[in-house]
């Protein structure tokens, strides 16, 4: 079986096991994701990474893997002090789906505005706005509530 077929079978399996989101879970997940806006406004990498599991994985816009909460926090500190200093973030949660009672998939549209110079390699519509879509795999346990296990951020073309 090819890798693509294995991947497609996995996606079909996840969708077959998924179900509706309980109102409390949906609200908790939305609150967790929307809190990222405050962390961004404060330019605080630790606050940004707070809701990621200690051994989480993030694939960023450059395709780099950030392994663990600490690497995520330090990378965001560098971003906040560098190319995206002084920018604003808006997060709009587009979709939340329960995979089982303790795992959920969430997708959000992220809009970073007030960018003076778009970082190289990112789509530049000339308006100082970066649009991305970020997918999150979240897990819940009795000790920590909902936390992000994995995230993938993808630039959305402004054209």
C-alpha positions in Angstrom: 0.0 0.0 0.0 1.4 3.4 -0.9 1.9 6.2 1.7 -0.9 8.2 0.1 -3.3 5.3 0.5 -2.3 4.8 4.1 -2.8 8.5 4.8 -6.2 8.5 3.1 -7.2 5.4 5.1 -6.2 7.1 8.3 -8.2 10.3 7.5 -11.3 8.2 6.6 -10.9 6.3 9.9 -10.7 9.5 11.9 -13.8 10.9 10.2 -15.7 7.7 10.7 -15.0 7.9 14.5 -15.6 11.6 14.9 -18.7 13.0 16.4 -20.4 16.2 17.5 -18.7 18.5 19.9 -20.3 19.0 23.3 -21.0 22.7 24.0 -18.6 22.8 27.0 -15.7 21.2 25.0 -16.3 23.6 22.1 -16.3 26.6 24.4 -13.1 25.4 26.2 -11.3 24.8 22.9 -12.4 28.1 21.4 -11.3 30.0 24.6 -7.9 28.2 24.5 -7.3 29.1 20.9 -8.6 32.7 21.1 -6.3 33.3 24.1 -3.4 33.2 21.7 -4.4 36.7 20.6 -3.6 38.1 24.1 -0.3 36.3 24.1 0.5 37.8 20.7 -0.4 41.3 21.8 1.9 40.9 24.8 4.7 39.5 22.6 5.0 36.7 25.2 6.3 33.4 23.8 5.7 31.6 27.1 2.0 32.7 27.1 1.7 31.6 23.5 3.1 28.1 24.2 1.3 27.7 27.6 -1.5 25.5 26.2 0.8 23.2 24.2 1.8 19.9 25.7 5.4 19.7 26.9 6.2 17.3 24.1 4.0 18.9 21.4 5.0 19.3 17.8 4.3 22.4 15.7 5.0 22.6 12.0 5.4 26.3 11.3 5.0 28.3 8.1 8.5 27.6 7.0 7.9 23.9 7.4 10.2 23.7 10.4 9.2 21.4 13.3 9.2 23.0 16.7 9.7 20.1 19.1 8.2 20.7 22.6 6.6 23.6 24.4 9.9 25.3 25.2 11.1 25.4 21.5 7.7 26.8 20.5 8.0 29.5 23.2 11.5 30.5 22.2 10.7 30.6 18.5 7.7 32.9 19.2 9.8 35.2 21.4 12.2 35.5 18.3 9.2 36.2 16.0 7.7 38.8 18.4 11.1 40.6 18.6 11.9 40.3 14.9 9.8 40.2 11.7 6.4 40.4 13.3 7.2 42.8 16.1 4.3 45.2 16.7 1.8 43.2 14.7 -1.7 42.2 15.7 -3.3 38.7 15.6 -6.9 37.8 15.0 -8.0 34.2 15.4 -11.3 32.9 14.0 -12.1 29.3 14.9 -13.7 27.8 11.8 -14.3 24.2 12.8 -14.0 21.9 15.8 -14.7 18.2 15.6 -14.4 15.6 18.3 -12.3 12.5 17.4 -13.2 10.8 20.6 -14.1 11.9 24.1 -10.5 13.2 24.8 -9.3 14.3 21.4 -10.4 17.0 19.0 -9.4 18.5 15.7 -9.7 22.3 15.4 -9.1 24.6 12.4 -8.7 28.3 12.7 -8.1 31.2 10.4 -5.2 33.4 11.7 -4.8 37.0 10.4 -1.7 38.9 11.3 -2.0 42.6 10.5 0.2 45.7 10.7 3.2 43.9 9.1 5.6 46.6 7.9 7.7 44.3 5.7 6.4 40.8 4.8 9.0 38.2 5.8 10.6 36.6 2.7 8.9 33.5 1.5 5.4 34.4 2.7 2.6 35.5 0.4 2.5 39.3 0.2 -0.7 40.9 -1.0 0.8 44.4 -0.4 -1.6 45.1 2.4 0.6 44.2 5.4 -1.6 41.2 6.3 -0.6 37.6 6.6 -3.4 35.1 6.4 -2.9 31.5 7.5 -5.0 28.5 8.4 -3.8 26.5 11.4 -4.9 23.0 12.3 -4.7 21.7 15.9 -4.9 18.3 17.4 -6.0 18.7 21.0 -6.0 16.2 23.8 -7.8 16.5 27.2 -6.9 14.9 30.5 -8.0 15.3 34.1 -4.8 17.0 35.1 -4.4 19.6 32.4 -7.8 20.0 30.6 -7.5 20.7 26.9 -4.0 21.1 25.5 -2.5 21.2 22.0 -0.7 18.0 21.0 0.1 19.0 17.4 -0.3 22.0 15.1 0.3 22.8 11.5 0.3 26.3 10.1 -0.2 27.0 6.4 -0.1 30.3 4.6 -3.2 31.2 2.6 -2.6 33.1 -0.6 -4.2 36.6 -0.6 -4.8 36.3 -4.4 
